[in-house]
Amino acid sequence: MSNELLNKVNKRRTFAIISHPDAGKTTITEQMLLFGGVIRSAGTVKARKSGHYATSDWMEIEKQRGISVTSSVMQFEYQGKRINILDTPGHEDFSEDTYRTLMAVDSAVMVIDSAKGIEPQTKKLFKVVKQRGIPIFTFMNKLDRDGRPPLDLIAELEDLLGIEGVAMNWPIGSGQTLQGLYDIAHNQVEMYRKDGPDRFLPLDKDGKLPASEPFSQNPQFQDTLGEIDLIKEAGNQFDLQKIAQGDQTPVFFGSALTNFGVETFLQSFVKMAPAPAGHKVNDTEDLAPDNEEFSGFVFKIQANMNPHHRDRIAFVRIGSGEFKKGLDVTLARTGKPIRLNNATEFMSSERMQVSDAVAGDIVGLYDTGNFQIGDSIYAGKHKVVYPPLPEFTPELFVRVTAKNVMKQKSFHKGMVQLVQEGAIQLYQNYQTDEYILGAVGQLQFEVFKFRMKNEYNSDVEMTNIGHRVARWIDPEQLDPAMANSRNLLVKDRYGQPLFLFENQFAERFFKDKYPDVKLTEKL
Ligand code: GDP
């Protein structure tokens, strides 16, 4: 049995794709789903993204793909592996949500627009992935367009992100002159705009084409040979150890839109990407993924897309064991027993039965309010607590009240649920208990307002407090006299006191005045 479980776990590849908006994340995801046989035509994922669809279209898309209601997790089989792609929203909807999703993956794919190089959003997301020390694979996209020189792009990885790039293939020409890819890893040339096995030209042991092959005389190919010599001599040496720790990234070139280089990328990725690793639980314990007892943690909670049902879906990354419908687990935070009955609908399809979910997979549990972000659940008697998910100290704050005082009940309900979902941070004025919301980005407030109205029928009034520097204080040291107009005193949802300083000057002024008081950036 244990071997069987281990075999299953070792087939899992769970990763997130990170990119700056418009670099091609959706397009490459779609190509991968096509290779996995999950969708039948291009444009399917696009339709989802643009949001221009009726509910019926939505359901249709979901059925066709046989995946989750919310599509935050996409799963498919490829070359005997079970692949889980976790969506990380970029752009405006970028929020803490994305950071937490990155806690649930074993590797990441970074898509870069080869004309633009590394852009701000890539940089931010990269930082979070890097902290996790997981492998990062790079896809330099849009090779069919005139881009920056490949050598520059690789140098930029090191200069801007501090990660070594090691080329797995190399473009032959680019944009209008794109001829193909020199595939270093497989010692062959892959020709552009050719189908079938014909598109591969094998290279000899010196990495050259035989003189009888007409393409060997191609000027772009000749240039590429020169560059290959250069990178073989002066470039970074492929180092599996460094890749495993996220200190080196294998770089693949290609064009997602013309489906060029994506399949070879996927093949290499499946070979090189790690299977689910063990977790540190209960502070010091190593928990192996093939431990027989099921356990996992909630990394995301999302309201159901269907406005007629108020239920939510808790996304659980399985850390050990196997998920079975009707499994009895304990919620570590409260000790409450929960029977996991309501998961099948979420991922049910002919292709994927949730009963088949093991460590590395994601299950979606219908939730009626049991779960909070970061919760651990476990089967059996041995308590398992996963490390806390990173919390990001908000920088933007608003005061919030219900417009209609008669509707306090729905206001409170919506507030509690959205806070549990991790959509926004909630604070209360230490003296007056008035509600204050904190966010990392402005959009979080807008989404909050919209959802309060839409899902809880509650109109909210927000008054901007603006940027603030949040600093926690030891309750023992707290004296209410410390509060003034430049340092709003509030408590977080655990009741812990913190000051929201108007700016860094106000914080410094406070520190000078109370040199013995310790302020911390995070709880
Ligand atoms: P995302 O925002 O990262 O998900 O990017 P999308 O996948 O939506 O792509 C953004 C735009 O770039 C779309 O218009 C795509 O058609 C286009 N695009 C994606 N990949 C390529 C590519 O390889 N070549 C070219 N020329 N355009 C691409």
Boltz pocket constraint, residues with backbone or C-beta under 6 A from the ligand:
constraints:
  - pocket:
      binder: B
      contacts: [[A, 19], [A, 20], [A, 21], [A, 22], [A, 23], [A, 24], [A, 25], [A, 26], [A, 27], [A, 28], [A, 141], [A, 142], [A, 143], [A, 144], [A, 145], [A, 254], [A, 255], [A, 256], [A, 257], [A, 258]]
      max_distance: 6.0
